[in-house]
């Protein structure tokens, strides 16, 4: 499983940051573009996508890896 991918505000833009990294992987003008790119990375790495809002708080999560606690039936 790869690193979780975070979509974070980066000044006037939006960035993708791998969990534990200090530098952004890439930046985008629109959050929707950053989410689409981060989702693709997350799918490829079988990791979790974590989307932050303008205030930096987590607003959404999406798991693309092996979920350790899958829902029952």
C-alpha positions in Angstrom: 0.0 0.0 0.0 1.3 3.5 -0.9 1.2 6.8 0.9 -2.2 8.4 1.6 -2.7 11.4 -0.7 -3.9 14.7 0.8 -5.6 17.5 -1.3 -4.7 20.7 0.6 -5.0 24.4 0.1 -1.8 26.0 -1.2 -2.2 29.7 -1.1 -4.6 30.6 -4.0 -4.2 27.1 -5.5 -4.7 23.5 -4.4 -2.0 21.0 -3.9 -1.5 17.2 -3.6 0.8 16.1 -0.8 1.8 12.5 0.0 1.4 11.7 3.7 4.6 12.5 5.6 6.0 14.7 2.8 6.8 18.3 3.4 6.7 19.3 -0.3 3.7 19.2 -2.6 3.6 16.6 -5.4 1.8 19.1 -7.7 -0.5 22.2 -7.7 -3.7 23.1 -9.5 -5.8 26.2 -10.0 -9.0 24.3 -9.0 -9.7 21.9 -6.2 -11.6 19.6 -8.5 -8.6 19.2 -10.7 -6.4 18.4 -7.7 -9.0 15.9 -6.4 -9.1 14.1 -9.8 -5.3 13.8 -10.0 -5.0 12.7 -6.3 -7.7 10.1 -6.8 -5.7 8.6 -9.7 -2.6 8.5 -7.6 -4.5 7.0 -4.7 -6.0 4.3 -6.9 -2.6 3.4 -8.4 -1.0 3.2 -5.0 -4.0 1.5 -3.3 -4.1 4.2 -0.6 -6.5 6.6 0.9 -7.5 10.0 -0.5 -8.0 12.7 2.1 -9.6 16.0 0.9 -9.2 19.1 3.0 -11.4 22.2 2.8 -10.3 25.8 2.5 -9.7 26.0 6.3 -7.4 23.0 6.2 -9.9 20.6 8.0 -10.6 17.2 6.6 -13.9 17.3 4.8 -13.9 14.0 2.9 -12.1 10.6 2.7 -12.1 8.0 0.1 -10.3 4.6 0.5 -8.8 2.9 -2.6 -6.8 0.3 -0.7 -7.6 -2.8 1.3 -10.0 -1.6 4.0 -9.0 -3.3 7.3 -12.6 -3.0 8.6 -15.0 -3.7 5.7 -18.7 -3.2 6.5 -20.7 -6.3 7.1 -23.4 -7.7 4.8 
